Structure formats: structure tokens, C-alpha cells
């Protein structure tokens, strides 16, 4: 079975991708498992630029087909921020509880309709043999909850309200989240690309 490098050390992402890509025909490994240290800087101006950059960097460093992603939350009342800088909002070392507090402060008094938000994810898959990078994108729509809720998931999940399930993303059971989340939708596109690559080998 060919190996696929999942170019992240984020434990939450790793756990989700192991489920979302389970049975795709690739043996998924992480940088830590193969003794590889990858820089985590994200200098692109879009999710796609960052996903492509990280995937290509992983493929060049490891010689393996590499999947990387970039994701973020976009809040209407904040003009789409923090967006592509979601992981660096208020500084890379800032705790998510502090980020939530800042978001709530900025939304104080905002009308319900302006609390709309999107979670977006772009995956990039790089082939070291060709330097080609193919991408897939997923999006989930919702709004910003009044308070953080739930202990599942990671990142901005506790404040992302999904109206059709009357819950935040962090309250949803895994089987539901892995059907409707931005990462699940991007991973579905990535799975199709990986299966096509297998057929071409």
C-alpha cells in the first residue's frame, strides 16, 4: 500500500483525516511518524495558496504523495475575518478561549443576521514525481453562537452554531460532523483525487 504523508502535527486534524480518509487505499503517515520536521509558516494570502505550499513542501521533503490543508472561519460582522489568518488570530500562541472572547466582544450588540459565519477548508495533494498539486475545497455555513459550547472537535468548533442541528460543531456527534463539516467536504474531494491517483499507478 503506498504511503500518504498527512502534512500536519495538529492532533485534531490528524484524528479527523484518519476517519475521513479511512479505507482510501493509502497508508497514512504523519511527519512525526517518519521523523520529519516541517515548518508551519503560512505566508499565502488564500487557503489554496497555503494548502498548495504546505503540500508541495511535504512532498519535496519526504518523497511521498502529501496531503495538506488550510482552513479558517469567516465572520460576516468582522468583514470575513479572521479568515486565512484564523490560526494566527491575535497571535499563534493565543489560546482559543481568548480568541473567542475577542470575537464575542467585537460582535457585542451585532444583529442576529450579521452573526453569520462560514468554516472553509482547502486540501492540497502534491505528487513528488510531477510537482503537481491538486486541490479540493469544502465549506460549512452557520453563525456565531452566544457562548462556547461542547467539548468535541477543536479550533473554532465551540462557537460555530449549526442551526439545522441546534448545536455547535463541538457538540455534534462524530458521525454527523464528518458528513457536514468543511473538512469533511474537502476530504471527500481529496479522497476522489487519491483514488484516481491510485488507479494511475
C-alpha positions, 0 to 999 in steps of 0.5 A: 500500500503506498504511503500518504504523508498527512502534512500536519502535527495538529492532533485534531486534524490528524484524528479527523483525516484518519476517519475521513480518509479511512479505507482510501487505499493509502497508508497514512503517515504523519511527519512525526511518524517518519521523523520529519520536521516541517515548518508551519509558516503560512505566508499565502494570502488564500487557503489554496495558496497555503494548502498548495505550499504546505503540500508541495513542501511535504512532498519535496521533503519526504518523497511521498504523495502529501496531503495538506490543508488550510482552513479558517472561519469567516465572520460576516460582522468582522468583514470575513475575518479572521479568515486565512489568518484564523490560526494566527488570530491575535497571535499563534500562541493565543489560546482559543478561549481568548480568541473567542472572547475577542470575537464575542466582544467585537460582535457585542450588540451585532444583529442576529443576521450579521452573526453569520459565519462560514468554516472553509477548508482547502486540501492540497495533494502534491505528487513528488514525481510531477510537482503537481498539486491538486486541490479540493475545497469544502465549506460549512455555513452557520453563525456565531453562537452566544457562548462556547459550547461542547467539548468535541472537535477543536479550533473554532468548533465551540462557537460555530452554531449549526442551526439545522442541528441546534448545536455547535460543531463541538457538540455534534456527534462524530458521525454527523460532523464528518458528513457536514463539516468543511473538512469533511467536504474537502476530504471527500474531494481529496479522497476522489483525487487519491483514488484516481491517483491510485488507479494511475499507478 
